[in-house]
C-alpha cells in the first residue's frame, strides 16, 4: 500500500513540475529573435494553432524598455509571424478611441497593443473587461471597428 501511495505522489509531483517547464525554442527561432531584438531577454511559451492544432508557434514575451511590453511570435523555422507592442490609449487612432469611449467605461480597458502580422497588416487589440468577462476588441489600422473576441 505504501508503494502505491508513493507512486501516486511521485506521479502527481512530476505532473505539477511539468506545468512549470521552461520552453526552449529551436535554435533557428532563438537566433532570429536575438538578431532582431539584441540584448532583450524573452520569456518563451508555446501555442498550438491551425485547424487541428498541428502548427506550433513560439511566443517571446519581453520588455522593450522599463514600462513597455512586447510579444514576438515565430513559426518553427524562425519566421516572425506577428509582433505585438503595448501602447498607451493616446496612440490609438481617434476613431478607435471614440468607439471605446462610447461603448466601454474607462476602467474597463485593461491593455492596448498594436499588432503587425507577417503580411505587414496592422491592427489594434484592446483588452476590455465587461460583466466579469475579458474580450479583445480589434480595430483596423485606421481605427475602424473590426471584431470582438471573447477570451477565456
N, C-alpha and C positions, 0 to 999 in steps of 0.2 A: 504493500500500500504506500509506503514511504517513497518507493521508486517511482510509482505512478504520479504521486503528488509532486515530486521533484521534477519529473519530466514535463508536467503541465506548467509548473512555474518557470522552468527554463525556456519552454516554448513561448510562453507569454512575454517574458523579458526580451527574447530575441525579436519578437514581433514589434514590441514597443521601440526597441533600439533601431530597427529598420525604418521606422517612421521618421526618424531624425537624421537619416543618412545624408551625407553631403553628396551633392550631384557634381560629377566631374564630366564636363562635356568632352567630345572628341577633340583631338589636337588641332584639327582644321578650324573648329569653332573657336577654341581658345586663342589660336594665332590671329584669326581675323579680328576678334574683339580687342586684343592687345594692340594690334596695328591701328584700328580705328579710334580707340579710346586709351591712349597710353597713360600710364600711372593711375588708372582707375581700378578699383577693387570691386569686382562683381560678386553678387550672391546668386548662384546658379540654381535654377529649378527646371523641371521638365514638364512639358504639356503635350498631350496626345491630341491630334486633330485629324481631320479627314473624315470621309463618310463612315469608315469602320474603325476610327481611332487608330489608324495604321501609320500616320505620319507623326514623327517626333519633332518637336520644336524645343530649342534650348533658350531659356529666358535668363538674361543677365540684368539683375537689378543693381543699380549703382547710383552714387551721388555725383552730379556734375559739379556742384560746389556745396558749401556748407548747408544751404537751405533748399536745394533743388534736386529732385529725384528723377531718374530716367530708367527706361527699360528698353533693351535691345533684344530682338527675337531673331534667332538663327535657325536654319534647317540643318540637317545632318552634314551637309557639305560646307558649312560655314558661310552660307549666303545670307545676308541680312534681309529678313522678311518684313520687319517693321521696327520703327523707332518711336518711342513714346516719351515725351518730355513734359514734366509738370510745369504749369504756367499759372499766373495769377488771373483772377477774373477780368482785370483790366485789359489783358491781352486777347481775350475772346473777341471775335467780330461783334460789332454793335448789334446786329440783328439777333445773334445768339444771346447776348446779354438781355435784350428786350424780351425774348421768349422766356428766359429763365425767370426774370423779374415778374412777368405776367402769370406764370404757371407754378412757381415754387417759392416758398419762403426763403429768405436769405440764409437762414441757418440750415436749410435742407441740403444746400450744396456742400459736398464733402471733399471733392477733389476735381481738378480740371487738368486736362492734358491735351497737347497737340500730338497727333499721330500721323506719321508719314510711312506709307507702306512701300513695298518693293517696286511698285509701279509708279512711285512718286506722287501718289494720291494723298492729299492732306485732308484730315478730318479732325474734329474736336470732340473729345469724350468728356462729358461732365457726369461725375458720380453724384447722385442725389439720393436722399433717404425720404421716403414718403410712406406713411402708415406702417412703420417698422419694417419696410422692405427697401432693398437697395437696387437702384436702377442706373444704367448708363444711358444718358441722353446723348445722342450722336448728332452732330451738325456737320454740314459740308464746309468746304474751305471758305465760303462766303458768309457762313453763319446761318445758312438755311437749315431748318429742322429736317432731320433725316429719319431717325427711328429711336425707339426706346427699347432697351434690352434689360429684362429683369435678371439680376444676379442672385446666386444662392447665398 
